[in-house]
Every structure is written in structure tokens, then in C-alpha cells.
Amino acid sequence: MRRILKILPMIAFFSLIIGTIPAKSELNSDNFYFLENKVISAGDFIENGIRVEYDSKNNLKNELLIIKNNLEKLFKEDIYIIDNKIFFNDDYREINVLAWKEDNETKVQITYTNNRIECTTNQIKKELEQIQYFAAENIKYFNFIKVKIIEEQKQNLLDLLKNNIKKGTLEELSIINGMVGKGRLINGDKINFSFMTYNGEEYLILGTPVIFITY
């Protein structure tokens, strides 16, 4: 991603990160879950979520039945399979399951989004572990958190990212209504971020290793 020379107000603000030596947090917690808690405390929580992708040796029908039964046990609701897809939602969460055959394996993608501030992505991951097949292989997790930026807390969000992104790994790109960027956390994890402005409000989205939602 090439560096954009034209400096927008948000980029000028965020560019304070560049050239600054990151410092470990006093809690020695430099992973996504730490960032998520700090971002929530410095912004107005909108939503968070996880997408899990994995392979299964089960045939397609049996894999979907396993997920369906696990969802029904977890949420005490009737769940239906339609065209190899499962959808569940309530006042707090939305879960989409997609499964398909590829070569001799079944591929599964489960996307879980949540609007409860009390529910962290760590808690969502624990629920997903109850939903997915216990013998899943090649498991990949993608986390995200979205907050509305509180003007008085903007500097705190900047400092948070500055202190947790490795020096020399930051790349950024301006777009029509904000900027996007990527880097690596102190612990080596890949992270993507997006500062967006729409409807007169500013938002921050963090995702690891990528942001899988549209924004």
C-alpha cells in the first residue's frame, strides 16, 4: 500500500504514530483483546464480532446438522438449514453460517456479530467454539471492533494505536471519507484499521488479521 503524500486532517492526526517508538503497555497486554477493551473505554461502542473459517472431514449435510444442533443447544431456539446456509439473530447478535464442498473436504464459514458492549470478542470466540465442529481443522479467526469516536477521546485512541503497533510496520492510505491502514501489533499479530466519517460522525474499526465487514 503506497504512502499518500497529501495530508488530510485525520491523516495528519494519525501520522503522529509514524516515527514514534512504540512502548509496551504497563499491563504487558499487547494483543487484540487488550486493544478491544481499551478502544471500548475510549469510544462509543457500536459492534464487534468474529468470523471463523475451518475445514471438516464430515460430509456437507452432517456438518450443517452438527452446527444446527449446537446452535439449538446454545440458544434454545429452533434453527433451520436453507440452501446450505444457517441464519440466526436476536436483539443482540447475528450469526451466519455458510458451508460448501471443496475437493474432499467441507469448508465452513461462521460469522458472528454482536451489539452488546458487555460481550467481548473473547466471549464470542468461546461461543463459537461451542457452535463449530469439535474436530475442525485449519481453523482461522478474524476479529473486529467498531466504535464511534468521541472527540475528547481521540488522542487516547491515537496513543493506544501508537503504543501497540510495531515501528516500521505501519502503512496507510487515504480514501474518500477517511483513511485505512495496516501494521503489526507488538506481539506480531497483523492488524488493519479504518478511520471513517459519515453522517457527520467519525468511526474507528479495528480488525485482525483483516477487517471482514464492510464499512
C-alpha positions as CSV (number, residue, x, y, z in Angstrom):
1,M,0.0,0.0,0.0
2,R,1.7,3.2,-1.1
3,R,2.1,6.2,1.3
4,I,-0.2,9.1,0.3
5,L,1.6,12.4,0.4
6,K,-1.5,14.5,0.5
7,I,-2.2,15.0,4.2
8,L,-5.9,15.1,5.2
9,P,-6.9,16.3,8.7
10,M,-7.3,12.7,10.0
11,I,-4.1,11.6,8.4
12,A,-2.2,14.5,9.9
13,F,-3.6,13.5,13.2
14,F,-2.8,9.8,12.8
15,S,0.7,10.4,11.3
16,L,2.0,11.2,14.8
17,I,2.3,7.5,15.1
18,I,5.0,7.3,12.4
19,G,8.5,7.6,13.7
20,T,7.4,7.2,17.3
21,I,8.9,4.2,19.1
22,P,6.1,2.0,20.4
23,A,6.0,1.2,24.1
24,K,4.7,-1.8,25.7
25,S,1.6,-1.2,27.9
26,E,2.1,-1.4,31.6
27,L,-0.1,-4.4,31.6
28,N,2.1,-6.2,29.1
29,S,-1.1,-6.9,27.2
30,D,-0.5,-6.2,23.5
31,N,-3.0,-8.4,21.8
32,F,-6.3,-7.7,20.1
33,Y,-8.4,-8.4,23.2
34,F,-6.4,-5.8,25.1
35,L,-6.9,-3.2,22.3
36,E,-10.6,-4.0,22.2
37,N,-11.1,-3.3,25.9
38,K,-9.2,0.0,25.6
39,V,-11.0,1.1,22.4
40,I,-14.4,0.5,24.1
41,S,-13.4,2.6,27.0
42,A,-12.3,5.4,24.8
43,G,-15.1,5.3,22.2
44,D,-18.9,4.8,21.8
45,F,-19.3,1.0,21.2
46,I,-21.2,0.1,18.0
47,E,-20.5,-3.6,17.4
48,N,-17.8,-6.3,17.4
49,G,-17.6,-9.8,16.0
50,I,-15.6,-12.8,14.8
51,R,-15.6,-14.8,11.6
52,V,-14.2,-18.4,11.9
53,E,-13.3,-20.5,8.9
54,Y,-12.4,-24.1,9.1
55,D,-12.3,-27.5,7.3
56,S,-14.2,-30.6,8.2
57,K,-14.0,-34.3,7.2
58,N,-17.7,-34.5,7.6
59,N,-19.9,-34.5,4.5
60,L,-21.8,-31.3,3.9
61,K,-25.1,-32.4,5.3
62,N,-23.7,-33.8,8.5
63,E,-21.6,-30.8,9.2
64,L,-24.6,-28.5,8.8
65,L,-26.6,-30.7,11.1
66,I,-23.9,-30.6,13.8
67,I,-23.8,-26.8,13.7
68,K,-27.6,-26.6,13.7
69,N,-27.8,-28.8,16.8
70,N,-25.1,-26.9,18.5
71,L,-26.9,-23.6,17.9
72,E,-30.1,-25.0,19.2
73,K,-28.4,-26.3,22.4
74,L,-26.7,-22.9,22.9
75,F,-29.6,-20.6,22.3
76,K,-32.6,-22.7,22.9
77,E,-34.2,-21.8,19.6
78,D,-35.3,-23.7,16.5
79,I,-32.7,-23.4,13.8
80,Y,-33.2,-24.1,10.1
81,I,-30.9,-25.0,7.2
82,I,-31.8,-23.4,3.9
83,D,-29.6,-23.9,0.8
84,N,-26.6,-25.0,2.9
85,K,-26.9,-21.8,5.0
86,I,-27.9,-21.2,8.5
87,F,-29.1,-17.8,9.9
88,F,-29.9,-16.8,13.4
89,N,-30.5,-13.5,15.0
90,D,-32.0,-11.9,18.1
91,D,-31.8,-8.4,19.7
92,Y,-28.1,-8.7,20.4
93,R,-26.4,-10.9,17.9
94,E,-26.5,-12.2,14.3
95,I,-25.0,-15.5,13.2
96,N,-24.5,-16.5,9.6
97,V,-23.2,-20.0,8.6
98,L,-22.1,-20.9,5.1
99,A,-20.8,-24.4,4.1
100,W,-19.7,-25.9,0.8
101,K,-17.8,-28.8,-0.6
102,E,-14.3,-28.3,-1.9
103,D,-12.3,-31.3,-3.1
104,N,-12.8,-34.0,-0.4
105,E,-13.5,-31.6,2.4
106,T,-16.3,-29.5,3.7
107,K,-15.5,-25.8,4.1
108,V,-17.3,-23.8,6.8
109,Q,-17.5,-20.1,7.5
110,I,-19.4,-18.8,10.5
111,T,-19.8,-15.0,11.1
112,Y,-21.0,-13.8,14.5
113,T,-21.6,-10.1,15.0
114,N,-22.7,-8.6,18.4
115,N,-24.1,-5.2,19.6
116,R,-23.8,-5.8,23.3
117,I,-21.0,-3.8,24.9
118,E,-20.7,-6.4,27.6
119,C,-19.8,-9.1,25.1
120,T,-16.1,-9.1,24.1
121,T,-14.7,-10.9,21.1
122,N,-13.1,-13.3,23.6
123,Q,-16.5,-14.3,24.8
124,I,-17.8,-14.6,21.2
125,K,-14.9,-16.9,20.4
126,K,-15.9,-19.2,23.4
127,E,-19.4,-19.4,22.0
128,L,-18.2,-20.1,18.5
129,E,-16.1,-23.0,19.9
130,Q,-19.4,-24.5,21.1
131,I,-21.0,-23.9,17.7
132,Q,-18.3,-25.3,15.4
133,Y,-17.5,-28.9,14.9
134,F,-15.1,-30.1,17.7
135,A,-12.8,-31.8,15.3
136,A,-12.5,-28.8,12.9
137,E,-9.2,-28.4,11.1
138,N,-7.2,-25.4,9.7
139,I,-9.2,-23.0,12.0
140,K,-8.8,-19.3,11.3
141,Y,-10.3,-16.5,13.3
142,F,-10.9,-12.9,12.2
143,N,-11.8,-10.4,14.9
144,F,-13.2,-6.8,14.6
145,I,-14.4,-4.0,16.9
146,K,-16.2,-0.8,15.7
147,V,-16.7,2.3,17.8
148,K,-17.9,5.9,17.3
149,I,-15.1,8.3,18.1
150,I,-15.7,10.6,21.0
151,E,-13.9,13.9,20.1
152,E,-12.4,14.3,23.6
153,Q,-11.0,10.7,23.5
154,K,-9.5,10.9,20.0
155,Q,-6.0,11.5,21.3
156,N,-6.3,8.5,23.6
157,L,-7.2,6.3,20.7
158,L,-4.2,7.6,18.8
159,D,-1.9,6.9,21.7
160,L,-3.4,3.4,22.1
161,L,-2.5,2.5,18.5
162,K,0.9,4.2,18.7
163,N,1.9,2.2,21.7
164,N,0.8,-1.1,20.2
165,I,1.9,-1.0,16.6
166,K,5.4,-2.0,15.8
167,K,7.7,0.7,14.5
168,G,8.2,0.4,10.8
169,T,5.2,-1.8,10.1
170,L,2.6,1.0,9.6
171,E,1.1,1.6,6.2
172,E,-1.8,3.9,5.5
173,L,-3.9,5.1,2.6
174,S,-6.3,8.0,2.3
175,I,-9.8,7.3,0.9
176,I,-12.8,9.5,0.1
177,N,-14.2,9.6,3.6
178,G,-11.3,8.8,5.8
179,M,-8.2,6.5,5.8
180,V,-7.3,2.9,6.1
181,G,-4.1,1.3,7.3
182,K,-2.4,-1.8,8.4
183,G,0.5,-2.9,10.6
184,R,1.7,-5.4,13.2
185,L,1.0,-5.4,16.9
186,I,3.8,-5.6,19.4
187,N,3.1,-9.4,19.7
188,G,3.5,-9.8,15.9
189,D,-0.2,-10.1,15.0
190,K,-1.4,-8.4,11.8
191,I,-3.9,-5.6,12.3
192,N,-6.0,-3.5,10.0
193,F,-7.7,-0.2,11.0
194,S,-10.1,2.2,9.4
195,F,-11.0,5.8,10.3
196,M,-14.3,6.6,8.6
197,T,-16.5,9.7,8.6
198,Y,-20.1,9.5,7.5
199,N,-23.4,11.1,8.6
200,G,-21.4,13.7,10.4
201,E,-19.8,11.1,12.8
202,E,-16.3,9.6,13.0
203,Y,-15.7,5.8,13.5
204,L,-12.8,3.6,14.1
205,I,-12.8,-0.1,13.1
206,L,-10.0,-2.4,14.1
207,G,-9.7,-5.9,12.7
208,T,-7.1,-8.7,12.9
209,P,-5.7,-10.0,10.8
210,V,-8.1,-8.2,8.4
211,I,-11.4,-6.3,8.6
212,F,-14.0,-8.7,7.2
213,I,-17.0,-6.4,7.4
214,T,-18.0,-3.6,5.0
215,Y,-17.7,0.0,6.2
